[in-house]
Amino acid sequence: MQYILTGVIVLIFSGLVIHGLTLLLERGYRALFGIFAGAADLPRKVKVKVPR
C-alpha cells in the first residue's frame, strides 16, 4: 500500500514539475522566436524600402 501511495505522489509531483518546465520552455521559445522574427523582419523591410 505504501508503495502505491508513494508512486502516486511521485507521479503527481513529476507531472507538476514537467508541466512547469514545459510552461517555462514555451515562454522561452516564444521570446526567442519573437526576437528571431523581429530580426528576420528587419532585412525584409529594408529590402522593400530599397528602390529597384
C-alpha distance matrix in Angstrom:
0.0 3.8 5.4 5.2 6.4 8.7 9.9 10.8 12.5 14.3 15.4 16.8 18.4 19.9 21.1 22.9 24.4 25.7 27.0 28.8 30.2 31.5 33.2 34.8 35.9 37.3 39.3 40.5 41.6 43.4 45.2 46.2 47.3 49.3 51.1 51.7 52.9 55.2 56.6 57.1 58.9 61.4 63.2 63.4 65.0 67.4 68.3 69.0 71.3 73.3 76.3 77.1
3.8 0.0 3.8 5.4 5.2 6.1 8.4 9.9 10.5 12.1 14.0 15.4 16.3 18.0 19.7 21.1 22.2 23.9 25.5 26.9 28.2 29.9 31.5 32.8 34.0 35.7 37.5 38.6 39.9 41.7 43.4 44.3 45.6 47.6 49.2 50.0 51.3 53.5 54.8 55.5 57.3 59.7 61.6 61.9 63.5 65.8 66.8 67.6 69.8 71.8 74.9 75.8
5.4 3.8 0.0 3.8 5.5 5.2 5.9 8.5 9.9 10.3 12.0 14.2 15.1 16.0 17.9 19.8 20.7 21.9 23.8 25.4 26.3 27.8 29.9 31.2 32.0 33.8 35.8 36.7 37.7 39.8 41.5 42.2 43.5 45.6 47.2 47.7 49.2 51.5 52.6 53.2 55.2 57.5 59.3 59.7 61.3 63.6 64.5 65.4 67.6 69.5 72.6 73.3
5.2 5.4 3.8 0.0 3.8 5.5 5.0 6.2 8.6 9.8 10.4 12.3 14.1 15.2 16.2 18.4 19.8 20.8 22.2 24.3 25.5 26.5 28.4 30.1 31.0 32.4 34.6 35.7 36.6 38.4 40.4 41.3 42.3 44.3 46.2 46.7 47.9 50.3 51.6 52.0 53.8 56.4 58.2 58.3 59.9 62.4 63.2 63.9 66.2 68.2 71.2 71.9
6.4 5.2 5.5 3.8 0.0 3.8 5.4 5.1 6.2 8.6 9.8 10.6 12.2 14.1 15.2 16.6 18.3 19.8 21.0 22.6 24.2 25.6 27.0 28.7 30.0 31.3 33.2 34.5 35.7 37.4 39.2 40.3 41.4 43.3 45.1 45.9 47.1 49.3 50.7 51.3 53.0 55.5 57.5 57.7 59.1 61.5 62.6 63.2 65.4 67.5 70.6 71.5
8.7 6.1 5.2 5.5 3.8 0.0 3.8 5.4 5.0 6.0 8.5 9.9 10.3 11.9 13.9 15.2 16.2 17.9 19.6 20.9 22.1 23.9 25.5 26.8 28.0 29.7 31.5 32.5 33.8 35.7 37.3 38.2 39.6 41.5 43.1 43.9 45.3 47.5 48.7 49.5 51.3 53.6 55.6 56.0 57.5 59.7 60.9 61.7 63.8 65.8 68.9 69.8
9.9 8.4 5.9 5.0 5.4 3.8 0.0 3.8 5.5 5.1 6.1 8.6 9.8 10.4 12.0 14.2 15.1 16.1 17.9 19.8 20.7 22.0 24.1 25.5 26.3 27.9 30.1 31.0 32.0 34.0 35.8 36.5 37.7 39.8 41.5 42.0 43.4 45.7 46.9 47.4 49.3 51.8 53.6 53.9 55.5 57.8 58.8 59.6 61.8 63.8 66.8 67.6
10.8 9.9 8.5 6.2 5.1 5.4 3.8 0.0 3.8 5.5 5.0 6.2 8.5 9.9 10.4 12.3 14.2 15.2 16.3 18.3 19.8 20.8 22.5 24.3 25.4 26.6 28.6 30.0 31.0 32.6 34.6 35.7 36.6 38.5 40.5 41.2 42.2 44.5 46.0 46.5 48.2 50.7 52.7 52.8 54.3 56.7 57.7 58.3 60.5 62.7 65.6 66.5
12.5 10.5 9.9 8.6 6.2 5.0 5.5 3.8 0.0 3.8 5.4 5.2 6.0 8.5 9.7 10.6 12.2 14.1 15.2 16.5 18.2 19.8 21.1 22.6 24.1 25.5 27.2 28.5 29.9 31.5 33.1 34.4 35.7 37.4 39.1 40.1 41.3 43.4 44.8 45.6 47.3 49.6 51.7 52.0 53.3 55.7 56.9 57.6 59.6 61.8 64.9 65.9
14.3 12.1 10.3 9.8 8.6 6.0 5.1 5.5 3.8 0.0 3.8 5.5 5.1 5.9 8.3 9.8 10.3 11.9 13.9 15.2 16.2 17.9 19.7 20.9 22.0 23.8 25.6 26.5 27.8 29.8 31.4 32.2 33.6 35.6 37.1 37.9 39.3 41.5 42.7 43.5 45.3 47.6 49.6 50.0 51.5 53.7 54.9 55.7 57.8 59.8 62.9 63.9
15.4 14.0 12.0 10.4 9.8 8.5 6.1 5.0 5.4 3.8 0.0 3.8 5.5 5.2 5.9 8.6 9.8 10.4 11.9 14.1 15.2 16.1 18.1 19.8 20.6 22.0 24.2 25.3 26.2 28.0 30.0 30.9 31.9 33.9 35.8 36.3 37.5 39.9 41.2 41.7 43.5 46.0 47.8 48.0 49.6 52.0 53.0 53.7 55.9 57.9 61.0 61.8
16.8 15.4 14.2 12.3 10.6 9.9 8.6 6.2 5.2 5.5 3.8 0.0 3.8 5.6 5.0 6.2 8.7 9.9 10.4 12.3 14.2 15.2 16.5 18.4 19.8 20.8 22.7 24.3 25.4 26.8 28.7 30.0 31.1 32.7 34.7 35.6 36.6 38.8 40.4 41.0 42.5 45.0 47.1 47.3 48.6 51.1 52.2 52.7 54.8 57.1 60.1 61.2
18.4 16.3 15.1 14.1 12.2 10.3 9.8 8.5 6.0 5.1 5.5 3.8 0.0 3.8 5.4 5.2 6.2 8.6 9.8 10.6 12.3 14.2 15.4 16.6 18.2 19.9 21.3 22.5 24.1 25.7 27.2 28.4 29.9 31.5 33.2 34.3 35.6 37.5 38.9 39.9 41.5 43.7 45.9 46.3 47.6 49.9 51.2 51.9 53.9 56.0 59.2 60.3
19.9 18.0 16.0 15.2 14.1 11.9 10.4 9.9 8.5 5.9 5.2 5.6 3.8 0.0 3.8 5.4 5.0 6.0 8.4 9.8 10.4 12.0 14.1 15.2 16.1 17.9 19.9 20.7 21.9 23.9 25.5 26.3 27.7 29.7 31.3 32.0 33.4 35.6 36.8 37.6 39.4 41.7 43.6 44.1 45.6 47.8 49.0 49.8 51.9 53.9 57.0 58.0
21.1 19.7 17.9 16.2 15.2 13.9 12.0 10.4 9.7 8.3 5.9 5.0 5.4 3.8 0.0 3.8 5.5 5.2 6.0 8.6 9.8 10.4 12.2 14.2 15.1 16.2 18.4 19.7 20.6 22.2 24.3 25.3 26.3 28.1 30.1 30.8 31.9 34.1 35.6 36.2 37.8 40.3 42.3 42.5 43.9 46.3 47.4 48.0 50.2 52.3 55.4 56.3
22.9 21.1 19.8 18.4 16.6 15.2 14.2 12.3 10.6 9.8 8.6 6.2 5.2 5.4 3.8 0.0 3.8 5.5 5.0 6.1 8.6 9.9 10.5 12.3 14.1 15.2 16.6 18.3 19.8 21.0 22.7 24.2 25.4 26.9 28.8 30.0 31.0 32.9 34.6 35.5 36.9 39.2 41.5 41.7 42.9 45.3 46.7 47.2 49.1 51.4 54.5 55.8
24.4 22.2 20.7 19.8 18.3 16.2 15.1 14.2 12.2 10.3 9.8 8.7 6.2 5.0 5.5 3.8 0.0 3.8 5.4 5.1 6.1 8.6 9.9 10.6 12.2 14.1 15.5 16.4 18.1 19.9 21.2 22.3 23.9 25.6 27.1 28.2 29.6 31.5 32.8 33.9 35.6 37.7 39.9 40.4 41.7 43.9 45.3 46.1 47.9 50.0 53.3 54.4
25.7 23.9 21.9 20.8 19.8 17.9 16.1 15.2 14.1 11.9 10.4 9.9 8.6 6.0 5.2 5.5 3.8 0.0 3.8 5.4 5.0 6.0 8.5 9.8 10.3 12.0 14.2 15.0 16.0 18.0 19.8 20.5 21.7 23.8 25.4 26.1 27.4 29.7 30.9 31.6 33.4 35.8 37.7 38.1 39.6 41.9 43.0 43.8 45.9 47.9 51.0 52.0
27.0 25.5 23.8 22.2 21.0 19.6 17.9 16.3 15.2 13.9 11.9 10.4 9.8 8.4 6.0 5.0 5.4 3.8 0.0 3.8 5.5 5.2 6.2 8.7 9.9 10.5 12.4 14.2 15.2 16.4 18.5 19.8 20.7 22.3 24.4 25.4 26.2 28.4 30.1 30.7 32.2 34.6 36.8 36.9 38.2 40.7 41.9 42.4 44.5 46.7 49.8 50.9
28.8 26.9 25.4 24.3 22.6 20.9 19.8 18.3 16.5 15.2 14.1 12.3 10.6 9.8 8.6 6.1 5.1 5.4 3.8 0.0 3.8 5.5 5.1 6.3 8.6 9.8 10.8 12.3 14.2 15.4 16.7 18.4 19.8 21.1 22.8 24.2 25.4 27.1 28.7 29.9 31.2 33.4 35.8 36.2 37.2 39.6 41.1 41.7 43.5 45.8 49.0 50.3
30.2 28.2 26.3 25.5 24.2 22.1 20.7 19.8 18.2 16.2 15.2 14.2 12.3 10.4 9.8 8.6 6.1 5.0 5.5 3.8 0.0 3.8 5.4 5.1 6.0 8.4 9.9 10.3 12.0 14.0 15.2 16.2 17.9 19.6 21.0 22.0 23.6 25.5 26.7 27.8 29.5 31.6 33.7 34.4 35.7 37.8 39.2 40.1 41.9 44.0 47.2 48.4
31.5 29.9 27.8 26.5 25.6 23.9 22.0 20.8 19.8 17.9 16.1 15.2 14.2 12.0 10.4 9.9 8.6 6.0 5.2 5.5 3.8 0.0 3.8 5.4 5.0 5.9 8.5 9.6 10.2 12.0 14.0 14.9 15.9 17.8 19.7 20.4 21.5 23.8 25.2 25.8 27.5 29.9 31.9 32.2 33.6 36.0 37.1 37.8 39.9 42.0 45.1 46.2
33.2 31.5 29.9 28.4 27.0 25.5 24.1 22.5 21.1 19.7 18.1 16.5 15.4 14.1 12.2 10.5 9.9 8.5 6.2 5.1 5.4 3.8 0.0 3.8 5.5 5.1 6.3 8.6 9.9 10.6 12.4 14.2 15.2 16.4 18.5 19.8 20.6 22.4 24.3 25.2 26.4 28.7 31.2 31.4 32.4 34.9 36.3 36.8 38.6 41.0 44.1 45.4
34.8 32.8 31.2 30.1 28.7 26.8 25.5 24.3 22.6 20.9 19.8 18.4 16.6 15.2 14.2 12.3 10.6 9.8 8.7 6.3 5.1 5.4 3.8 0.0 3.8 5.4 5.2 6.1 8.6 9.9 10.6 12.2 14.1 15.2 16.7 18.2 19.6 21.1 22.6 24.0 25.4 27.4 29.8 30.4 31.4 33.6 35.2 36.0 37.6 39.8 43.1 44.6
35.9 34.0 32.0 31.0 30.0 28.0 26.3 25.4 24.1 22.0 20.6 19.8 18.2 16.1 15.1 14.1 12.2 10.3 9.9 8.6 6.0 5.0 5.5 3.8 0.0 3.8 5.4 4.9 6.0 8.4 9.7 10.3 11.8 13.8 15.2 16.0 17.6 19.6 20.7 21.7 23.6 25.6 27.7 28.4 29.7 31.8 33.2 34.1 36.0 38.0 41.2 42.4
37.3 35.7 33.8 32.4 31.3 29.7 27.9 26.6 25.5 23.8 22.0 20.8 19.9 17.9 16.2 15.2 14.1 12.0 10.5 9.8 8.4 5.9 5.1 5.4 3.8 0.0 3.8 5.4 5.2 6.1 8.6 9.8 10.3 12.0 14.2 15.0 15.8 18.0 19.7 20.3 21.7 24.2 26.4 26.6 27.8 30.2 31.5 32.1 34.1 36.3 39.4 40.6
39.3 37.5 35.8 34.6 33.2 31.5 30.1 28.6 27.2 25.6 24.2 22.7 21.3 19.9 18.4 16.6 15.5 14.2 12.4 10.8 9.9 8.5 6.3 5.2 5.4 3.8 0.0 3.8 5.5 5.1 6.2 8.6 9.9 10.4 12.4 14.2 15.0 16.4 18.4 19.6 20.7 22.8 25.4 25.8 26.6 28.9 30.6 31.2 32.8 35.1 38.4 39.9
40.5 38.6 36.7 35.7 34.5 32.5 31.0 30.0 28.5 26.5 25.3 24.3 22.5 20.7 19.7 18.3 16.4 15.0 14.2 12.3 10.3 9.6 8.6 6.1 4.9 5.4 3.8 0.0 3.8 5.4 5.1 6.2 8.5 9.7 10.7 12.2 14.0 15.3 16.6 18.1 19.7 21.4 23.8 24.7 25.7 27.7 29.4 30.4 31.9 34.0 37.3 38.8
41.6 39.9 37.7 36.6 35.7 33.8 32.0 31.0 29.9 27.8 26.2 25.4 24.1 21.9 20.6 19.8 18.1 16.0 15.2 14.2 12.0 10.2 9.9 8.6 6.0 5.2 5.5 3.8 0.0 3.8 5.4 5.0 5.9 8.3 9.7 10.2 11.6 13.8 15.0 15.8 17.6 19.8 21.8 22.4 23.8 25.9 27.2 28.2 30.1 32.0 35.3 36.4
43.4 41.7 39.8 38.4 37.4 35.7 34.0 32.6 31.5 29.8 28.0 26.8 25.7 23.9 22.2 21.0 19.9 18.0 16.4 15.4 14.0 12.0 10.6 9.9 8.4 6.1 5.1 5.4 3.8 0.0 3.8 5.5 5.1 5.9 8.6 9.8 10.1 12.0 14.0 14.8 15.9 18.2 20.7 20.9 21.9 24.3 25.8 26.3 28.1 30.4 33.6 35.0
45.2 43.4 41.5 40.4 39.2 37.3 35.8 34.6 33.1 31.4 30.0 28.7 27.2 25.5 24.3 22.7 21.2 19.8 18.5 16.7 15.2 14.0 12.4 10.6 9.7 8.6 6.2 5.1 5.4 3.8 0.0 3.8 5.5 5.0 6.3 8.7 9.8 10.6 12.4 14.1 15.2 16.8 19.6 20.3 21.0 23.1 25.0 25.7 27.1 29.4 32.7 34.4
46.2 44.3 42.2 41.3 40.3 38.2 36.5 35.7 34.4 32.2 30.9 30.0 28.4 26.3 25.3 24.2 22.3 20.5 19.8 18.4 16.2 14.9 14.2 12.2 10.3 9.8 8.6 6.2 5.0 5.5 3.8 0.0 3.8 5.3 5.1 6.1 8.4 9.8 10.5 12.1 14.0 15.6 17.7 18.8 20.1 21.8 23.4 24.7 26.2 28.0 31.5 32.8
47.3 45.6 43.5 42.3 41.4 39.6 37.7 36.6 35.7 33.6 31.9 31.1 29.9 27.7 26.3 25.4 23.9 21.7 20.7 19.8 17.9 15.9 15.2 14.1 11.8 10.3 9.9 8.5 5.9 5.1 5.5 3.8 0.0 3.8 5.4 4.9 5.8 8.3 9.6 10.0 11.8 14.1 16.1 16.5 18.0 20.1 21.3 22.3 24.2 26.2 29.4 30.6
49.3 47.6 45.6 44.3 43.3 41.5 39.8 38.5 37.4 35.6 33.9 32.7 31.5 29.7 28.1 26.9 25.6 23.8 22.3 21.1 19.6 17.8 16.4 15.2 13.8 12.0 10.4 9.7 8.3 5.9 5.0 5.3 3.8 0.0 3.8 5.5 5.1 6.1 8.6 9.7 10.3 12.4 15.1 15.5 16.2 18.5 20.3 20.9 22.4 24.7 28.0 29.6
51.1 49.2 47.2 46.2 45.1 43.1 41.5 40.5 39.1 37.1 35.8 34.7 33.2 31.3 30.1 28.8 27.1 25.4 24.4 22.8 21.0 19.7 18.5 16.7 15.2 14.2 12.4 10.7 9.7 8.6 6.3 5.1 5.4 3.8 0.0 3.8 5.5 5.1 6.2 8.6 9.8 10.9 13.5 14.8 15.5 17.1 19.1 20.3 21.5 23.5 27.0 28.6
51.7 50.0 47.7 46.7 45.9 43.9 42.0 41.2 40.1 37.9 36.3 35.6 34.3 32.0 30.8 30.0 28.2 26.1 25.4 24.2 22.0 20.4 19.8 18.2 16.0 15.0 14.2 12.2 10.2 9.8 8.7 6.1 4.9 5.5 3.8 0.0 3.8 5.4 5.0 6.0 8.5 10.0 11.7 12.9 14.5 16.0 17.4 18.8 20.5 22.1 25.5 26.7
52.9 51.3 49.2 47.9 47.1 45.3 43.4 42.2 41.3 39.3 37.5 36.6 35.6 33.4 31.9 31.0 29.6 27.4 26.2 25.4 23.6 21.5 20.6 19.6 17.6 15.8 15.0 14.0 11.6 10.1 9.8 8.4 5.8 5.1 5.5 3.8 0.0 3.8 5.4 5.0 6.0 8.7 10.7 10.8 12.2 14.5 15.7 16.5 18.5 20.5 23.7 25.0
55.2 53.5 51.5 50.3 49.3 47.5 45.7 44.5 43.4 41.5 39.9 38.8 37.5 35.6 34.1 32.9 31.5 29.7 28.4 27.1 25.5 23.8 22.4 21.1 19.6 18.0 16.4 15.3 13.8 12.0 10.6 9.8 8.3 6.1 5.1 5.4 3.8 0.0 3.8 5.4 5.1 6.4 9.5 10.2 10.5 12.5 14.6 15.4 16.6 18.8 22.2 24.0
56.6 54.8 52.6 51.6 50.7 48.7 46.9 46.0 44.8 42.7 41.2 40.4 38.9 36.8 35.6 34.6 32.8 30.9 30.1 28.7 26.7 25.2 24.3 22.6 20.7 19.7 18.4 16.6 15.0 14.0 12.4 10.5 9.6 8.6 6.2 5.0 5.4 3.8 0.0 3.8 5.5 5.4 7.5 9.4 10.4 11.4 13.3 15.0 16.2 17.7 21.3 22.8
57.1 55.5 53.2 52.0 51.3 49.5 47.4 46.5 45.6 43.5 41.7 41.0 39.9 37.6 36.2 35.5 33.9 31.6 30.7 29.9 27.8 25.8 25.2 24.0 21.7 20.3 19.6 18.1 15.8 14.8 14.1 12.1 10.0 9.7 8.6 6.0 5.0 5.4 3.8 0.0 3.8 5.6 6.2 7.0 9.2 10.7 11.5 13.1 15.1 16.4 19.7 20.8
58.9 57.3 55.2 53.8 53.0 51.3 49.3 48.2 47.3 45.3 43.5 42.5 41.5 39.4 37.8 36.9 35.6 33.4 32.2 31.2 29.5 27.5 26.4 25.4 23.6 21.7 20.7 19.7 17.6 15.9 15.2 14.0 11.8 10.3 9.8 8.5 6.0 5.1 5.5 3.8 0.0 3.8 5.8 5.2 6.2 8.7 10.0 10.6 12.5 14.6 17.7 19.2
61.4 59.7 57.5 56.4 55.5 53.6 51.8 50.7 49.6 47.6 46.0 45.0 43.7 41.7 40.3 39.2 37.7 35.8 34.6 33.4 31.6 29.9 28.7 27.4 25.6 24.2 22.8 21.4 19.8 18.2 16.8 15.6 14.1 12.4 10.9 10.0 8.7 6.4 5.4 5.6 3.8 0.0 3.9 5.4 5.2 6.3 8.7 10.0 10.8 12.6 16.2 18.1
63.2 61.6 59.3 58.2 57.5 55.6 53.6 52.7 51.7 49.6 47.8 47.1 45.9 43.6 42.3 41.5 39.9 37.7 36.8 35.8 33.7 31.9 31.2 29.8 27.7 26.4 25.4 23.8 21.8 20.7 19.6 17.7 16.1 15.1 13.5 11.7 10.7 9.5 7.5 6.2 5.8 3.9 0.0 3.8 5.4 5.0 6.0 8.5 9.8 10.6 14.1 15.4
63.4 61.9 59.7 58.3 57.7 56.0 53.9 52.8 52.0 50.0 48.0 47.3 46.3 44.1 42.5 41.7 40.4 38.1 36.9 36.2 34.4 32.2 31.4 30.4 28.4 26.6 25.8 24.7 22.4 20.9 20.3 18.8 16.5 15.5 14.8 12.9 10.8 10.2 9.4 7.0 5.2 5.4 3.8 0.0 3.8 5.4 5.0 6.1 8.7 10.0 13.0 14.1
65.0 63.5 61.3 59.9 59.1 57.5 55.5 54.3 53.3 51.5 49.6 48.6 47.6 45.6 43.9 42.9 41.7 39.6 38.2 37.2 35.7 33.6 32.4 31.4 29.7 27.8 26.6 25.7 23.8 21.9 21.0 20.1 18.0 16.2 15.5 14.5 12.2 10.5 10.4 9.2 6.2 5.2 5.4 3.8 0.0 3.8 5.5 5.1 6.3 8.8 11.9 14.0
67.4 65.8 63.6 62.4 61.5 59.7 57.8 56.7 55.7 53.7 52.0 51.1 49.9 47.8 46.3 45.3 43.9 41.9 40.7 39.6 37.8 36.0 34.9 33.6 31.8 30.2 28.9 27.7 25.9 24.3 23.1 21.8 20.1 18.5 17.1 16.0 14.5 12.5 11.4 10.7 8.7 6.3 5.0 5.4 3.8 0.0 3.8 5.4 5.2 6.4 10.0 12.2
68.3 66.8 64.5 63.2 62.6 60.9 58.8 57.7 56.9 54.9 53.0 52.2 51.2 49.0 47.4 46.7 45.3 43.0 41.9 41.1 39.2 37.1 36.3 35.2 33.2 31.5 30.6 29.4 27.2 25.8 25.0 23.4 21.3 20.3 19.1 17.4 15.7 14.6 13.3 11.5 10.0 8.7 6.0 5.0 5.5 3.8 0.0 3.8 5.5 5.3 8.3 9.5
69.0 67.6 65.4 63.9 63.2 61.7 59.6 58.3 57.6 55.7 53.7 52.7 51.9 49.8 48.0 47.2 46.1 43.8 42.4 41.7 40.1 37.8 36.8 36.0 34.1 32.1 31.2 30.4 28.2 26.3 25.7 24.7 22.3 20.9 20.3 18.8 16.5 15.4 15.0 13.1 10.6 10.0 8.5 6.1 5.1 5.4 3.8 0.0 3.8 5.6 7.5 9.3
71.3 69.8 67.6 66.2 65.4 63.8 61.8 60.5 59.6 57.8 55.9 54.8 53.9 51.9 50.2 49.1 47.9 45.9 44.5 43.5 41.9 39.9 38.6 37.6 36.0 34.1 32.8 31.9 30.1 28.1 27.1 26.2 24.2 22.4 21.5 20.5 18.5 16.6 16.2 15.1 12.5 10.8 9.8 8.7 6.3 5.2 5.5 3.8 0.0 3.8 6.2 9.3
73.3 71.8 69.5 68.2 67.5 65.8 63.8 62.7 61.8 59.8 57.9 57.1 56.0 53.9 52.3 51.4 50.0 47.9 46.7 45.8 44.0 42.0 41.0 39.8 38.0 36.3 35.1 34.0 32.0 30.4 29.4 28.0 26.2 24.7 23.5 22.1 20.5 18.8 17.7 16.4 14.6 12.6 10.6 10.0 8.8 6.4 5.3 5.6 3.8 0.0 3.8 6.5
76.3 74.9 72.6 71.2 70.6 68.9 66.8 65.6 64.9 62.9 61.0 60.1 59.2 57.0 55.4 54.5 53.3 51.0 49.8 49.0 47.2 45.1 44.1 43.1 41.2 39.4 38.4 37.3 35.3 33.6 32.7 31.5 29.4 28.0 27.0 25.5 23.7 22.2 21.3 19.7 17.7 16.2 14.1 13.0 11.9 10.0 8.3 7.5 6.2 3.8 0.0 3.8
77.1 75.8 73.3 71.9 71.5 69.8 67.6 66.5 65.9 63.9 61.8 61.2 60.3 58.0 56.3 55.8 54.4 52.0 50.9 50.3 48.4 46.2 45.4 44.6 42.4 40.6 39.9 38.8 36.4 35.0 34.4 32.8 30.6 29.6 28.6 26.7 25.0 24.0 22.8 20.8 19.2 18.1 15.4 14.1 14.0 12.2 9.5 9.3 9.3 6.5 3.8 0.0
